[in-house]
Amino acid sequence: MKKINMSIIAVMAILVIACSTKDSHPAESTLADGKMNSEMEMAPASPSSGKKDAGFAGTANEQDKPVVSVAERKLIKNGDVSFKTKSIVETKKQIQAVLTTYEGYIAKENAFDYSHNPSEELVVRVPAKHFDIFLSKVLEGVAEVDSKHIDIQDVSEEFVDIEARLKNKKQLEAKYQELLAKATNMNDILSIEREISSIREEIESTEGRLRYLSNQVGYSTLRINYYEHRPSGFNFGGKMGEALQNGGTGFLWFLIVVVQLWPLWIIGGLIWWFIVWLIRRNRKK
């Protein structure tokens, strides 16, 4: 009886040990998998895998793109306006004074000096926050506006997308820098440096686009065309002066043409001399 009890106890002990060993394997496997995953996360990616990771990151960012609120919207506001003025000189002085007040500047200037309708065109840039009040000050006192056009372009999504892509490219560049620091093979070093150079070009191009958009958002462009209409009454003195001037110019051109035809004058003189010689010879006979 005692031997049977000992046998039962031994079998139960073996079963308990087997069960405990079986239950311990999943835990060890989980720990091993966790360690492997942590090592993979800490290890820098290879050149090929880096690009794939960047692609997945870009996809994730596109899916998780934040919603831009109204206050954070990036708007590019441009416009053009045309009107008649009593004096283009005074109008230009007024525009320059308003530009100084609202921290703007003239980017381009054209003048057209027609006899009865002289006009000027100014392309000005002002801070976007002052655009509306600047336009109202420019049109202040204008009796009649010929045309007015304002264009607003929302670039908020493009702005957010460019910032996200720029962040991903910089993170990818940092990974390649880590790889370069650990690389010992010359072929690997050269390959990584080529990848870094390519990514750096993309970063600079993206930063340039971001700076351009920031400038367009920060400053608005307004094209201002103003003209002065002068009556065309008959002015005898002015007309006579223009006639004398035009006549003098025509006479000078006539002299120039005469001088340019000097070979014909020489040939004509020789022919005339020959004819006169023949006539005198015939008279003597």
C-alpha positions in Angstrom: 0.0 0.0 0.0 2.8 2.3 0.9 4.5 1.5 -2.5 1.3 2.4 -4.4 1.0 5.7 -2.6 4.6 6.6 -3.4 4.0 5.7 -7.1 0.9 7.9 -7.3 2.8 10.8 -5.7 5.7 10.4 -8.2 3.3 10.4 -11.2 1.5 13.5 -9.9 4.9 15.3 -9.4 5.9 14.4 -13.0 2.6 15.7 -14.4 2.9 19.0 -12.4 6.5 19.5 -13.6 5.4 18.8 -17.2 2.5 21.3 -17.1 4.6 24.0 -15.5 7.3 23.5 -18.2 4.6 23.7 -21.0 3.2 26.9 -19.6 6.6 28.5 -19.3 7.4 28.2 -23.0 4.8 30.8 -24.2 6.2 33.3 -21.8 9.7 32.7 -22.9 8.6 32.9 -26.5 6.8 36.2 -25.8 9.9 37.6 -24.1 12.1 36.5 -27.0 9.7 38.0 -29.5 9.6 41.3 -27.6 13.3 41.4 -27.3 13.7 40.8 -31.1 11.1 43.5 -31.9 12.9 46.0 -29.6 16.2 45.2 -31.2 14.7 45.6 -34.7 13.3 49.0 -33.7 16.6 50.1 -32.2 18.7 48.9 -35.2 19.1 51.4 -38.1 17.4 50.5 -41.3 19.3 49.5 -44.4 19.3 51.8 -47.5 16.5 49.8 -49.2 14.4 49.3 -46.1 14.8 52.9 -45.2 13.0 54.0 -48.3 10.2 51.5 -47.7 9.8 52.8 -44.1 9.6 56.3 -45.5 6.9 55.3 -47.9 4.9 53.7 -45.2 5.4 56.7 -43.0 4.2 59.0 -45.8 1.1 56.8 -46.3 0.3 56.9 -42.6 0.7 60.7 -42.5 -1.6 61.1 -45.5 -4.2 59.0 -43.7 -3.8 60.7 -40.4 -3.6 64.2 -41.9 -4.8 66.8 -39.3 -7.8 68.8 -40.1 -6.9 72.5 -40.5 -9.0 74.9 -38.5 -10.3 78.2 -39.9 -7.8 80.1 -37.8 -4.9 78.1 -39.2 -5.8 78.3 -42.8 -3.1 79.5 -45.2 -4.6 81.8 -47.8 -2.9 83.5 -50.8 -4.7 86.7 -51.6 -4.0 88.6 -54.8 -5.9 91.2 -56.8 -5.9 93.9 -59.4 -7.8 97.2 -59.7 -8.1 99.9 -62.4 -9.5 103.4 -62.1 -9.4 106.9 -63.6 -7.8 109.7 -61.6 -7.5 113.5 -61.9 -3.7 113.5 -61.5 -1.5 110.4 -61.8 1.3 112.3 -60.0 -0.9 112.9 -56.9 -2.3 109.3 -57.0 1.2 107.8 -57.0 2.2 110.0 -54.0 -0.9 108.8 -52.2 -0.2 105.1 -52.9 3.4 105.5 -51.7 2.2 107.1 -48.5 -0.2 104.3 -47.8 2.5 101.7 -48.6 4.7 103.3 -46.0 1.9 103.2 -43.4 1.1 99.5 -44.0 4.7 98.3 -44.5 4.3 97.5 -48.2 6.6 98.1 -51.2 6.5 98.5 -54.9 7.6 95.3 -56.7 7.2 96.6 -60.3 6.4 99.9 -62.0 5.4 100.8 -65.6 4.5 104.2 -67.1 2.7 104.8 -70.4 3.0 108.4 -71.6 0.2 108.7 -74.1 -0.7 112.2 -75.3 -4.2 112.4 -74.0 -4.4 109.3 -71.7 -1.2 108.9 -69.6 -1.3 105.9 -67.3 0.8 104.1 -64.8 0.8 100.5 -63.5 2.2 99.5 -60.1 2.6 96.0 -58.7 2.7 96.3 -54.9 3.1 93.8 -52.1 1.6 94.4 -48.7 1.3 92.1 -45.6 -1.8 90.0 -46.0 -3.3 91.2 -42.7 -3.3 94.8 -44.2 -4.5 93.9 -47.7 -8.2 94.9 -47.3 -7.6 98.2 -45.5 -4.8 99.1 -48.0 -7.1 98.5 -50.9 -9.8 100.7 -49.4 -7.2 103.5 -48.8 -6.0 103.3 -52.4 -9.6 103.6 -53.7 -10.5 106.4 -51.2 -11.7 109.4 -53.2 -11.9 107.5 -56.5 -15.1 108.5 -58.3 -15.3 105.6 -60.7 -13.6 102.2 -60.6 -13.2 100.5 -64.0 -12.4 97.0 -62.8 -11.7 95.2 -59.5 -10.8 91.6 -59.1 -9.7 89.8 -55.9 -8.5 86.1 -56.0 -8.1 84.0 -52.8 -6.3 80.6 -53.0 -6.4 78.2 -50.1 -3.1 76.3 -49.8 -3.6 74.9 -46.3 -3.6 71.3 -47.3 -0.5 71.7 -49.5 1.2 73.5 -46.6 0.4 70.7 -44.1 1.4 68.0 -46.7 4.8 69.7 -47.4 5.6 70.1 -43.7 4.8 66.4 -43.1 7.0 65.3 -46.1 9.8 67.5 -44.9 9.6 66.0 -41.4 9.7 62.4 -42.9 12.7 63.3 -45.1 14.6 64.7 -42.2 13.9 61.6 -40.1 15.1 59.4 -43.0 18.3 61.5 -43.3 19.0 61.0 -39.6 18.7 57.2 -40.0 21.1 57.2 -42.9 23.5 59.3 -40.8 23.4 56.7 -38.1 24.0 54.0 -40.7 27.0 56.0 -42.0 28.5 56.3 -38.5 28.4 52.5 -38.1 29.4 51.5 -41.7 32.9 50.0 -42.1 32.8 48.7 -45.7 33.8 51.3 -48.3 31.0 50.3 -50.8 28.4 50.7 -48.1 29.8 54.1 -47.1 29.7 55.3 -50.7 26.1 54.0 -51.2 24.9 55.6 -48.0 26.5 58.9 -48.9 24.7 58.8 -52.3 21.4 58.3 -50.6 22.1 61.1 -48.1 23.0 63.4 -50.9 19.8 62.6 -52.8 17.7 63.1 -49.7 19.4 66.4 -48.9 18.5 67.7 -52.4 14.9 66.7 -51.8 14.9 68.4 -48.4 16.3 71.6 -49.9 13.7 71.6 -52.7 10.9 71.0 -50.2 12.2 73.8 -48.0 12.3 76.1 -51.0 8.7 75.4 -51.9 7.7 75.9 -48.2 9.5 79.3 -48.1 7.8 80.3 -51.3 4.3 79.4 -50.0 5.1 81.2 -46.7 6.1 84.3 -48.6 3.0 84.2 -50.8 0.8 83.7 -47.7 2.5 86.4 -45.7 2.4 89.1 -48.4 -0.4 89.8 -50.8 0.1 91.2 -54.4 -2.0 94.0 -55.8 -1.8 95.3 -59.4 -2.9 98.9 -59.6 -3.6 100.6 -62.9 -4.6 104.2 -62.9 -4.9 106.7 -65.8 -5.6 110.4 -66.4 -7.9 111.6 -69.2 -6.9 114.9 -70.7 -9.3 116.8 -73.1 -8.1 117.0 -76.7 -9.1 120.6 -77.6 -7.6 122.3 -80.7 -4.4 124.1 -79.7 -3.2 126.3 -82.6 0.2 127.1 -81.0 0.9 123.6 -80.1 -0.2 122.3 -83.6 1.9 124.9 -85.3 4.9 123.9 -83.2 4.4 120.3 -84.0 4.1 121.1 -87.7 7.4 123.1 -87.7 9.1 120.3 -85.8 7.8 117.6 -88.2 8.7 119.7 -91.3 12.3 120.2 -90.0 12.6 116.5 -89.4 11.3 115.8 -92.9 13.8 118.2 -94.5 16.7 116.5 -92.6 15.6 113.1 -93.8 15.5 114.5 -97.4 19.1 115.6 -97.1 20.1 112.2 -95.8 18.4 110.5 -98.8 20.1 112.9 -101.2 23.5 112.2 -99.7 22.9 108.4 -99.8 22.3 108.6 -103.6 25.7 110.2 -104.4 26.7 107.4 -107.0 23.6 108.3 -109.1 24.6 112.0 -109.0 28.1 111.2 -110.3 26.7 108.9 -113.1 24.1 111.6 -114.1 26.8 114.3 -114.2 29.0 112.2 -116.5 26.1 111.5 -118.9 25.2 115.2 -119.0 28.8 116.2 -119.7 28.9 113.6 -122.6 25.7 115.0 -124.1 27.0 118.6 -124.0 30.3 117.5 -125.6 28.4 115.9 -128.5 26.3 119.0 -129.1 29.3 121.3 -129.2 31.1 118.9 -131.6 28.2 118.9 -134.0 28.0 122.7 -133.9 31.7 123.1 -134.9 31.2 120.7 -137.9 
